[in-house]
Amino acid sequence: MLLSRSIERFFVFLELEKAAAKNTIDAYESDLRLLLAFTGDMEIVELSPDHIRNWMEQMIEAGYARASMARKLIAVHAFLRFCVHEQWICEDFAEGIFLPKPQQRLPETLNLQEIEAIFAVPDQNTPEGLRDYAMLELIYSSGLRISEACNLEIQNLNLEEHFIRVEGKGSKERSIPLGARSIDALRRYLIQARPLLMKKTTGSALFLSRRGGPISRKTFWAKLKDYASGAGVMKNTKPHMLRHSFATHLLEHGADLRVIQEMLGHANIATTEIYTHVDQQRLLQQYERFHPRVHLDIDD
């Protein structure tokens, strides 16, 4: 069987038998398409460890981040295990391929002044501006992933109880509190803006595009970049920075790490602990900036 055909069969398996999340399937597809482009469409039995190693070496030379390479190797592992199960190959030979441990990178955040500056840019006299402002407030207020915000439906909201129900990674559902500002922004969007964005084919999606369908991640990302530019924020602003800022600001103001973990939907507390490093870094910067004796020279 050709490599391309076996990859297509793998995607069908993920979707129909494993019921994998769309984001997972999309990520695996992107990674395995890159492998296919590198190796060419050979017979699956001809694929060897050297092909995978050479592909990894090419990515190192191209400057790929180690975390990105590790994710691609995970996709290859999953694919080869499927091929073994289907008896197209004898073993998952990617098991013996070593990849250096990814270096931990601290998430980049926005400070409160930058948040306020960005949130002041959307024109709330327009339906799209009200929608964008409501999305900004919601993501920062509740720490949502951009995919979670774009996939929300009206029935996920409980404005009276100040909660929102979200389906996160692995189809795991969680309830997250809503802040007063996000509640106000959502109410104004629902009353003043969403009816104007609706079309005959509009379903129950909460945040609508100009065509009346669910807004895409790409569209919101582009909007956020424009708002950050308009606010004079020099950082390469991405939607995930709002989520990182949510967690970091909660931690700075004394929130319990376990509570932050629950609201972010992290399965492992170790994932959430990275925000303690962000807070420690901030404390060190403040200490070095303001302590009166830090920069004094000591004479013998």
Backbone torsions as a table, in degrees:
resi	resn	phi	psi	omega
1	MET	NA	138.1	179.3
2	LEU	-68.4	152.0	179.8
3	LEU	-58.6	-43.3	-179.0
4	SER	-61.0	-40.7	-179.5
5	ARG	-68.3	-40.5	179.9
6	SER	-66.6	-34.9	176.7
7	ILE	-65.4	-42.7	178.2
8	GLU	-61.6	-40.8	178.3
9	ARG	-64.2	-35.1	178.2
10	PHE	-63.6	-41.3	179.7
11	PHE	-65.2	-39.8	177.4
12	VAL	-62.6	-41.9	177.9
13	PHE	-60.3	-44.9	-179.5
14	LEU	-62.3	-42.6	-174.8
15	GLU	-76.2	-46.7	-171.1
16	LEU	-90.4	-38.1	-175.5
17	GLU	-97.0	-39.3	-179.4
18	LYS	-90.6	-16.5	-177.1
19	ALA	51.6	43.7	-179.4
20	ALA	-67.6	152.7	178.2
21	ALA	-63.7	148.9	-178.5
22	LYS	-59.0	-39.5	-179.9
23	ASN	-62.8	-37.4	178.0
24	THR	-65.3	-46.2	179.5
25	ILE	-62.4	-43.3	179.5
26	ASP	-61.1	-41.8	-179.5
27	ALA	-66.4	-45.5	178.4
28	TYR	-62.3	-40.7	-179.6
29	GLU	-62.8	-45.6	178.7
30	SER	-58.5	-44.0	-177.0
31	ASP	-69.2	-44.1	-177.0
32	LEU	-73.7	-27.6	173.7
33	ARG	-65.5	-36.8	176.7
34	LEU	-65.1	-41.7	177.3
35	LEU	-61.1	-45.3	180.0
36	LEU	-61.0	-40.7	178.7
37	ALA	-64.8	-32.5	-179.4
38	PHE	-75.3	-45.7	-173.7
39	THR	-84.3	-27.1	-169.1
40	GLY	84.9	166.2	-173.2
41	ASP	-87.2	78.7	179.4
42	MET	-91.7	173.7	171.1
43	GLU	-67.6	141.2	-176.4
44	ILE	-59.7	-32.9	-179.1
45	VAL	-69.7	-15.9	179.9
46	GLU	-87.9	-13.0	178.8
47	LEU	-66.5	133.2	-173.3
48	SER	-131.8	166.9	174.8
49	PRO	-57.0	-33.7	-179.8
50	ASP	-63.2	-36.3	177.2
51	HIS	-60.2	-44.5	-178.6
52	ILE	-67.3	-44.9	179.8
53	ARG	-61.0	-44.1	-179.6
54	ASN	-64.7	-35.9	177.1
55	TRP	-64.9	-43.9	177.8
56	MET	-61.7	-42.8	-179.9
57	GLU	-63.3	-38.4	177.7
58	GLN	-63.1	-39.6	179.9
59	MET	-68.2	-36.2	176.2
60	ILE	-61.1	-45.8	179.6
61	GLU	-64.2	-31.7	-179.6
62	ALA	-80.5	-5.3	176.6
63	GLY	86.6	20.4	177.0
64	TYR	-62.9	143.5	174.6
65	ALA	-67.2	145.8	-179.1
66	ARG	-61.5	-36.5	179.1
67	ALA	-63.0	-38.4	178.2
68	SER	-66.2	-40.8	178.3
69	MET	-66.0	-40.0	178.8
70	ALA	-61.6	-40.3	178.5
71	ARG	-63.8	-39.9	179.0
72	LYS	-66.0	-37.0	178.4
73	LEU	-67.8	-34.9	175.4
74	ILE	-62.2	-41.9	178.3
75	ALA	-62.6	-40.5	178.4
76	VAL	-64.7	-43.0	177.0
77	HIS	-56.2	-49.3	-177.8
78	ALA	-62.0	-41.5	-179.9
79	PHE	-65.7	-45.4	-178.2
80	LEU	-68.0	-35.2	175.9
81	ARG	-62.4	-38.3	176.0
82	PHE	-63.5	-41.5	-179.9
83	CYS	-65.0	-37.0	176.5
84	VAL	-64.4	-43.9	179.5
85	HIS	-60.2	-36.9	-179.7
86	GLU	-82.1	-3.1	178.3
87	GLN	65.4	31.0	173.9
88	TRP	-85.9	-29.3	175.2
89	ILE	-133.6	168.6	-174.2
90	CYS	-91.8	-27.7	-175.6
91	GLU	-153.8	159.9	173.1
92	ASP	-86.8	87.6	-175.4
93	PHE	-72.6	-8.4	176.7
94	ALA	-70.6	-14.6	179.4
95	GLU	-58.7	-31.0	-176.5
96	GLY	-90.3	6.3	-178.4
97	ILE	-92.9	122.6	-177.1
98	PHE	-90.7	136.2	175.0
99	LEU	-128.9	128.9	179.3
100	PRO	-55.1	142.3	180.0
101	LYS	-59.9	130.3	179.7
102	PRO	-60.4	138.9	176.0
103	GLN	-75.1	136.8	-179.9
104	GLN	-72.8	125.3	179.0
105	ARG	-110.2	131.3	178.9
106	LEU	-73.4	135.8	-179.7
107	PRO	-66.9	138.6	178.1
108	GLU	-82.5	138.4	-176.4
109	THR	-126.3	169.6	172.0
110	LEU	-106.2	141.8	175.1
111	ASN	-83.4	174.0	-174.9
112	LEU	-62.8	-36.5	179.4
113	GLN	-65.1	-39.9	178.7
114	GLU	-68.5	-38.9	176.4
115	ILE	-59.0	-50.4	-178.4
116	GLU	-62.2	-39.0	-178.8
117	ALA	-65.6	-42.5	-180.0
118	ILE	-66.8	-43.0	-176.4
119	PHE	-67.6	-18.8	-179.7
120	ALA	-82.1	-9.7	-173.4
121	VAL	-81.6	-43.8	-177.3
122	PRO	-55.1	136.3	179.1
123	ASP	-80.3	102.4	-175.8
124	GLN	-79.4	7.3	172.8
125	ASN	-90.6	-0.4	178.7
126	THR	-118.3	153.0	178.9
127	PRO	-59.0	-42.8	-178.9
128	GLU	-68.1	-37.6	178.9
129	GLY	-65.2	-41.1	176.4
130	LEU	-64.3	-40.3	177.3
131	ARG	-61.5	-47.7	-177.4
132	ASP	-64.9	-40.0	178.9
133	TYR	-64.5	-41.2	178.8
134	ALA	-63.6	-39.4	178.5
135	MET	-66.0	-42.4	178.5
136	LEU	-60.2	-48.6	-179.2
137	GLU	-62.5	-41.5	-177.5
138	LEU	-66.7	-47.2	-177.8
139	ILE	-62.9	-43.1	-179.8
140	TYR	-73.9	-35.2	-178.7
141	SER	-69.5	-34.9	-171.6
142	SER	-120.2	-0.4	175.2
143	GLY	69.5	32.8	-178.0
144	LEU	-74.9	150.2	165.0
145	ARG	-71.9	152.7	-179.1
146	ILE	-62.6	-36.2	178.7
147	SER	-64.0	-37.6	179.1
148	GLU	-65.5	-41.1	179.8
149	ALA	-66.0	-42.2	-178.6
150	CYS	-68.6	-27.3	-177.8
151	ASN	-90.6	-0.9	-178.2
152	LEU	-63.9	146.6	172.9
153	GLU	-118.7	160.0	-174.9
154	ILE	-56.3	-37.0	-177.8
155	GLN	-69.1	-9.9	176.2
156	ASN	-75.3	-17.6	-176.2
157	LEU	-87.0	139.9	169.3
158	ASN	-135.3	80.0	-174.3
159	LEU	-68.3	-28.3	-179.9
160	GLU	-68.9	-37.4	179.9
161	GLU	-92.4	-2.3	177.6
162	HIS	64.6	40.4	179.2
163	PHE	-136.5	156.4	173.6
164	ILE	-131.7	140.4	179.5
165	ARG	-101.0	127.0	-172.9
166	VAL	-126.2	138.6	172.0
167	GLU	-101.0	113.2	-175.2
168	GLY	-98.9	-153.5	-178.7
169	LYS	-62.8	143.3	-179.9
170	GLY	67.6	21.8	180.0
171	SER	59.7	24.5	178.0
172	LYS	-83.4	129.6	-176.8
173	GLU	-97.6	142.0	176.3
174	ARG	-144.3	155.5	176.1
175	SER	-108.1	135.2	-175.1
176	ILE	-128.5	138.5	177.4
177	PRO	-65.6	152.0	175.4
178	LEU	-110.4	134.6	176.3
179	GLY	-78.0	161.9	-176.9
180	ALA	-60.6	-40.4	-178.9
181	ARG	-66.9	-40.2	-179.8
182	SER	-69.2	-35.4	177.1
183	ILE	-62.9	-45.4	178.4
184	ASP	-62.1	-44.5	-179.4
185	ALA	-64.6	-40.4	179.8
186	LEU	-66.5	-41.2	179.6
187	ARG	-62.9	-44.2	179.9
188	ARG	-66.1	-37.4	177.8
189	TYR	-64.3	-45.4	-177.5
190	LEU	-64.7	-35.2	-176.9
191	ILE	-85.2	-44.6	-169.8
192	GLN	-98.5	-28.6	-170.4
193	ALA	-111.6	-47.8	-174.2
194	ARG	-58.2	-42.1	177.8
195	PRO	-57.9	-30.9	-179.8
196	LEU	-78.0	-20.1	179.0
197	LEU	-93.0	-11.1	-176.6
198	MET	-71.2	145.8	172.8
199	LYS	-123.0	177.5	180.0
200	LYS	-61.9	-30.9	-176.7
201	THR	-91.2	0.6	-177.5
202	THR	-63.3	133.4	177.1
203	GLY	-98.1	-137.8	-175.0
204	SER	-100.3	9.4	178.8
205	ALA	-56.8	138.9	-178.2
206	LEU	-74.0	-55.6	-175.6
207	PHE	-98.9	118.9	-172.7
208	LEU	-105.6	147.1	172.1
209	SER	-83.6	179.5	178.6
210	ARG	-64.6	-23.2	-179.7
211	ARG	-87.1	-2.5	176.7
212	GLY	91.9	-1.0	176.6
213	GLY	-97.1	179.1	178.5
214	PRO	-61.6	138.6	177.7
215	ILE	-67.3	144.9	-178.5
216	SER	-92.1	158.4	176.0
217	ARG	-60.5	-40.4	-178.4
218	LYS	-61.2	-42.5	-180.0
219	THR	-63.9	-46.1	-178.7
220	PHE	-66.7	-38.5	178.3
221	TRP	-58.4	-46.0	179.5
222	ALA	-63.1	-40.2	177.7
223	LYS	-61.9	-44.7	-178.5
224	LEU	-62.7	-40.8	178.5
225	LYS	-61.6	-41.3	178.6
226	ASP	-64.9	-41.7	-179.9
227	TYR	-66.6	-39.9	178.8
228	ALA	-64.2	-41.7	177.5
229	SER	-63.0	-43.1	179.0
230	GLY	-65.3	-26.3	179.6
231	ALA	-87.6	-4.0	-178.9
232	GLY	78.2	18.0	178.4
233	VAL	-82.7	121.5	-172.2
234	MET	-85.3	-11.9	-178.4
235	LYS	-70.9	154.1	174.5
236	ASN	-76.5	83.6	-168.6
237	THR	-75.6	128.2	178.8
238	LYS	-127.5	156.7	-179.2
239	PRO	-55.0	-36.2	-177.0
240	HIS	-66.2	-20.2	178.4
241	MET	-66.7	-29.1	176.3
242	LEU	-66.3	-39.7	178.1
243	ARG	-67.0	-44.0	177.2
244	HIS	-62.0	-40.5	-179.3
245	SER	-65.9	-41.2	175.9
246	PHE	-52.7	-52.1	-176.7
247	ALA	-66.7	-43.6	-177.6
248	THR	-65.4	-42.9	-178.7
249	HIS	-68.7	-35.7	174.7
250	LEU	-62.1	-45.6	-179.1
251	LEU	-64.0	-41.5	179.1
252	GLU	-59.8	-32.5	-177.0
253	HIS	-97.6	15.6	168.4
254	GLY	98.6	8.9	179.9
255	ALA	-68.8	148.4	178.9
256	ASP	-72.8	138.8	-176.6
257	LEU	-61.4	-35.8	179.6
258	ARG	-65.9	-35.3	178.1
259	VAL	-67.5	-42.8	177.9
260	ILE	-62.2	-42.3	177.8
261	GLN	-56.5	-45.6	-178.5
262	GLU	-64.5	-42.1	-178.2
263	MET	-70.0	-34.4	178.6
264	LEU	-76.6	-20.0	-178.7
265	GLY	80.0	26.5	177.6
266	HIS	-78.1	130.7	178.2
267	ALA	-73.0	-30.0	-175.7
268	ASN	-120.6	133.2	179.9
269	ILE	-63.2	-25.4	179.9
270	ALA	-61.9	-32.5	177.8
271	THR	-64.9	-38.3	-178.2
272	THR	-75.7	-27.1	-175.1
273	GLU	-64.0	-16.8	178.4
274	ILE	-60.2	-27.1	-179.8
275	TYR	-71.4	-21.7	174.3
276	THR	-68.2	-32.8	177.4
277	HIS	-68.3	-37.4	176.6
278	VAL	-62.3	-44.0	-179.1
279	ASP	-67.2	-39.9	178.1
280	GLN	-63.7	-39.0	177.9
281	GLN	-62.7	-42.4	178.5
282	ARG	-63.4	-42.4	179.8
283	LEU	-62.3	-40.9	179.3
284	LEU	-63.7	-41.3	178.2
285	GLN	-62.5	-42.8	179.1
286	GLN	-65.4	-40.1	179.2
287	TYR	-61.7	-49.2	-177.7
288	GLU	-67.3	-27.2	-179.1
289	ARG	-78.7	-37.6	-168.3
290	PHE	-111.7	-16.7	-178.8
291	HIS	-68.6	128.8	-171.9
292	PRO	-66.6	-20.1	-174.4
293	ARG	-112.7	3.3	-176.1
294	VAL	-63.1	-38.4	-173.0
295	HIS	-104.9	14.0	179.1
296	LEU	-78.4	138.3	173.6
297	ASP	-78.5	139.4	-179.8
298	ILE	-103.7	118.6	179.4
299	ASP	-83.4	142.9	177.1
300	ASP	-69.6	NA	NA
